Amino acid sequence: MVSAENKKLVLGGLITALLGVVLSALLVCKHSFPGLCQTSLGCTIDGVDGCLELGKSKHSKFPVLGFPIAYAGLFYYLWLCLQFLQIFRTGSRPLLSFTLFLVLFGLVFDLFLFYVNYFVLVVPCMLCTVTYIITFIVAIFCLMLYLKEKPAGDFMQGLKESILPGLSGLGITIVFLAVFALVAPSSEARPASRGSLLPAAEAARMVRDFKALKEVKLDAEGLKLVEGGASAYIEIHKFADFRCPHCRHAAELLERANHRWPGRLRIYYRHFPLDGSCNDRIGRKQPGSYSCNGAQASLCAPSGSVAFYHQLFAFQDEQKELSIDNIKAVALKNEYKWQDMVSCMGSGATGRAIDRDVEAAVGLKIESTPTLVVNGRLLPPGMPDVSYFLQLMDALVYEREGQAAYTEYENRRKSSGN
């Protein structure tokens, strides 16, 4: 049995592990059920909810497996709670040895996650940081308990004797993880099926709901990165950061919408770099100034270079940073005059162009990227649901052109064989 004095250490480890359960559950909620967990308390840095943004990125999942790390963290802390309860009840020394091994393993894994959080992500996940601290505190309680209890035999012997209860707990954990993986929604937006236009009868309702969104005013005069004809009647402003994965998804969504309704959309691609090097609204500077490099390069490519804007987002697929050398390689491949681009990137005019976008974003009280403004209405921040956005475009087109637009769309589909 654990001595009365040492039971305080067991209870300390248990209470700390319970706090880990609560925070991990909140991360699971923010990553998989963002509509339910909308609070950004403790997560916002420079106006961006890093916890929410992590949930939208590939870094929130185990490589290859694609399994959410937050779920694993939740059950890891649940498992630790069960271990401490069992130690408190039985005083099992082999179980204590196994628990120490489990905690040390978690500590090493957290070191890897710490690196990703602070050296790979644009905005760190602060809830994740707190869980690293929790694991460290649990490790201290567990190590102190292990040393005070002086388990019989060496560490490996204690670990061997605890294999059976450990594997039992692991089996239960795997079952729960599998269930959660099946029932939890994917954090990736689900694309609308090909040809699934919004039913005409629902167009008026969707337009009415859309017009209930906050109305804002943006000046488009003189903006360079523009896609779509001057006669288009759906005007979209997109504020983004080149290192933000969902900003890239939003750009692809806008391309889909433009292909769906050619000639109806005019898109302004604007910047809100999450880097204090060129955005004084952001409190910290990125090593390498990658976000600023991308914003400057996109504005300094030859006129009409929206294609180059999309090429810079493609760096994410190749897991390349927006370093000057990497941007130069793409510019030369496009046969751009690199020296002219370099001069432009460092010019005051380019700095003022970025400042203009930043000031416009600040006026909108942007809290995350991407942020879209459609016909003067501010959409909720973040990557919009794909089906909703495409069908909103359907509704705006139907409001303007009626059934004739739907008929034209169906004719295009049939002629293309889709």
Residue pairs with C-beta under 8 A, 6 or more apart in sequence:
1 90
1 91
2 10
2 87
2 88
2 91
2 145
2 149
3 148
3 149
5 148
6 145
6 148
6 149
7 88
9 141
9 144
9 145
9 148
10 84
10 87
10 88
10 141
10 145
11 84
11 88
12 141
13 80
13 84
13 138
13 141
13 142
13 145
14 81
14 84
14 85
14 88
16 134
16 137
16 138
16 141
17 77
17 80
17 81
17 84
17 134
17 138
18 77
18 81
19 134
20 73
20 76
20 77
20 80
20 131
20 134
20 135
20 138
21 74
21 77
21 78
21 81
23 127
23 130
23 131
23 134
24 70
24 73
24 74
24 76
24 77
24 131
25 74
26 37
26 127
27 51
27 55
27 70
27 73
27 74
27 125
27 127
27 128
27 131
28 68
28 70
28 71
28 74
28 180
28 184
29 36
29 37
30 37
30 43
30 51
30 52
30 55
30 127
31 51
31 52
31 54
31 55
31 60
31 68
31 70
31 187
32 55
32 68
32 70
32 184
32 185
32 187
33 184
33 185
34 52
34 55
34 187
34 382
40 49
40 51
40 52
40 367
42 126
42 127
42 130
43 49
43 50
43 51
43 52
43 125
43 126
43 127
44 50
44 367
45 123
45 124
45 126
45 283
45 284
46 123
46 274
46 281
46 282
46 283
46 284
47 281
47 366
47 367
47 368
48 122
48 123
48 274
48 367
48 368
48 369
49 123
49 367
49 368
50 121
50 123
50 124
50 125
50 126
51 125
51 126
51 127
51 128
52 368
52 382
53 121
53 122
53 123
53 125
53 244
53 246
53 368
54 60
54 117
54 121
54 125
54 128
55 70
55 187
56 187
56 245
56 246
56 382
56 383
57 121
57 245
57 246
58 245
59 116
59 120
59 121
60 68
60 69
60 70
60 187
61 67
61 68
61 69
62 68
62 69
62 72
67 177
67 181
68 181
68 184
68 187
69 113
71 177
71 180
71 181
71 184
72 177
73 131
75 173
75 176
75 177
76 106
76 173
77 134
78 173
79 102
79 169
79 170
79 173
80 99
80 102
80 103
80 138
82 169
83 95
83 98
83 99
83 102
83 169
84 99
86 92
86 95
86 165
87 95
87 96
87 99
87 145
91 149
92 162
92 165
93 149
93 151
93 152
93 158
94 151
94 158
94 159
94 160
94 161
94 162
94 165
95 162
95 165
95 166
96 142
96 145
96 146
96 149
96 151
96 158
97 146
97 151
97 155
97 158
97 159
97 161
97 162
98 158
98 159
98 162
98 163
98 165
98 166
99 142
100 142
100 143
100 146
100 155
101 155
101 159
102 166
103 135
103 138
103 139
103 142
104 139
106 135
106 138
106 139
107 135
107 136
107 139
110 131
110 132
110 135
110 136
113 128
113 132
114 129
114 132
117 124
117 125
117 128
117 129
118 124
122 241
122 243
122 244
122 274
122 286
122 291
123 274
151 158
152 158
153 161
189 249
189 383
189 384
189 385
189 386
190 385
190 386
190 387
191 386
191 387
192 386
192 387
192 390
192 391
194 418
195 413
195 418
196 387
196 391
197 391
197 394
197 406
197 409
198 206
198 391
198 394
198 395
198 398
200 398
200 403
200 406
202 395
203 394
203 395
203 398
203 399
204 395
204 399
206 391
206 392
206 395
207 395
207 396
207 399
210 374
210 377
210 392
210 395
210 396
211 377
213 377
213 378
213 379
214 377
214 378
215 376
215 377
215 378
216 363
216 364
216 373
216 376
216 377
216 378
217 376
218 237
218 360
218 373
218 376
219 360
220 226
220 235
220 237
220 268
223 268
223 270
224 299
224 303
224 353
225 268
225 269
225 270
225 298
225 299
225 305
225 306
225 309
226 266
226 267
226 268
226 269
226 306
227 254
227 258
227 265
227 266
227 267
227 269
227 306
228 258
228 263
228 264
228 265
228 266
228 267
229 263
229 266
230 266
231 263
232 263
232 264
232 265
232 266
233 264
233 396
233 400
234 261
234 264
234 265
234 266
234 374
234 375
234 393
234 396
234 397
235 266
235 268
235 374
235 375
235 376
236 254
236 265
236 266
236 267
236 268
236 372
236 373
236 374
236 375
237 268
237 270
237 360
237 372
237 373
238 247
238 250
238 251
238 254
238 267
238 268
238 269
238 270
238 370
238 371
238 372
239 270
239 271
239 272
239 357
239 360
239 361
239 364
239 366
239 369
239 370
239 371
239 372
240 247
240 250
240 251
240 269
240 270
240 271
240 272
240 369
240 370
241 247
241 271
241 272
241 273
241 274
241 275
241 291
241 369
242 273
242 290
242 291
242 294
242 295
242 298
242 312
242 313
242 315
242 322
243 274
243 286
243 290
243 291
243 294
243 316
243 322
244 274
244 369
244 370
245 316
246 369
246 370
246 382
246 383
247 313
247 369
247 370
248 313
248 314
248 316
249 383
250 370
250 372
250 383
250 384
251 269
251 309
251 310
251 313
253 383
253 384
253 386
253 389
253 390
254 265
254 267
255 310
256 386
256 390
257 265
257 389
257 390
257 393
258 265
258 267
260 390
260 393
260 394
260 409
261 393
261 394
261 397
261 405
261 409
264 393
264 396
264 397
264 400
265 393
269 298
269 306
269 309
270 357
270 360
270 361
271 295
271 298
271 299
271 354
271 357
271 358
272 279
272 357
272 358
272 361
272 366
272 369
272 371
273 279
273 282
273 291
273 292
273 294
273 295
273 354
273 358
274 282
274 286
274 291
274 369
275 282
275 285
275 286
275 289
275 290
275 291
275 292
276 282
276 283
276 284
276 285
276 286
277 285
277 286
277 289
277 291
277 292
278 289
278 291
278 292
278 295
278 296
278 351
278 354
279 292
279 354
279 358
280 358
281 358
281 362
286 292
288 321
288 322
288 323
290 321
290 322
290 323
291 322
292 354
293 322
293 323
293 324
293 327
293 345
294 312
294 315
294 322
294 327
295 354
296 344
296 345
296 346
296 350
296 354
297 308
297 312
297 322
297 327
297 331
297 341
297 345
298 305
298 308
298 309
298 312
299 344
299 345
299 350
299 353
299 354
300 340
300 341
300 344
300 345
300 350
301 308
301 309
301 331
301 334
301 336
301 341
302 336
308 330
308 331
308 334
308 336
311 330
311 334
312 322
312 327
312 330
315 321
315 322
315 326
320 326
328 338
331 338
331 341
332 338
344 350
361 371
364 371
364 373
364 378
366 381
367 381
368 381
368 382
369 381
370 381
370 382
370 383
371 378
371 379
371 381
371 382
372 379
372 384
373 379
374 392
374 396
375 396
397 405
398 405
398 406
